[in-house]
């Protein structure tokens, strides 16, 4: 298979309670990265491995965004 160019970033979204009580807002926790891969799912799996430890317990608030070129 041929490799394709992909970009990904990882976002954190606070719960409604965190946003209200603590004033938290959505933020980028892993800046945009460019990689070569054969499939989008492989990029998403690679990105998931980079989620910082302090966010692992809040995995349901994490969004991995991937786009292909």
C-alpha positions in Angstrom: 0.0 0.0 0.0 1.1 3.5 -0.6 1.5 6.0 2.2 -0.7 9.1 2.3 -0.2 12.4 4.0 -2.3 13.0 7.2 -2.5 15.6 9.9 -3.8 15.2 13.4 -4.3 17.1 16.6 -5.7 16.2 20.0 -8.3 18.4 21.8 -9.6 18.4 25.3 -13.2 19.4 26.0 -14.3 20.1 29.6 -17.6 18.8 30.9 -20.4 21.3 31.4 -19.7 21.3 35.1 -16.0 21.9 34.6 -16.8 24.8 32.2 -19.3 26.3 34.6 -17.5 25.7 38.0 -13.9 26.1 36.9 -14.2 28.2 33.8 -12.4 25.6 31.7 -12.5 25.8 27.9 -11.7 23.4 25.1 -8.0 23.4 24.3 -5.4 21.8 22.0 -3.3 19.4 24.0 -1.3 18.0 21.1 -0.5 20.5 18.3 -1.0 19.7 14.7 1.3 17.0 13.4 1.9 15.7 9.9 2.6 12.0 9.3 2.6 9.5 6.5 0.4 6.4 6.9 -1.6 4.0 4.9 -4.9 4.4 6.7 -6.6 7.1 8.9 -7.3 4.6 11.7 -3.5 4.0 12.0 -3.0 7.7 12.4 -5.7 7.9 15.1 -4.1 5.0 17.0 -0.7 6.7 16.8 -2.2 9.9 18.1 -4.0 8.1 20.9 -0.6 6.9 22.2 0.4 10.5 22.6 -2.4 11.5 24.9 -0.6 13.0 28.0 -0.9 11.0 31.2 -2.9 13.7 33.0 -5.7 13.3 30.5 -5.9 9.4 30.4 -8.5 9.4 33.2 -10.7 11.8 31.1 -10.5 9.9 27.8 -14.2 10.6 27.1 -13.4 14.3 27.0 -10.6 13.8 24.4 -11.1 14.4 20.7 -8.6 13.2 18.1 -9.1 15.0 14.8 -7.5 13.5 11.7 -7.5 14.7 8.1 -6.1 13.3 4.9 -4.7 15.1 2.0 
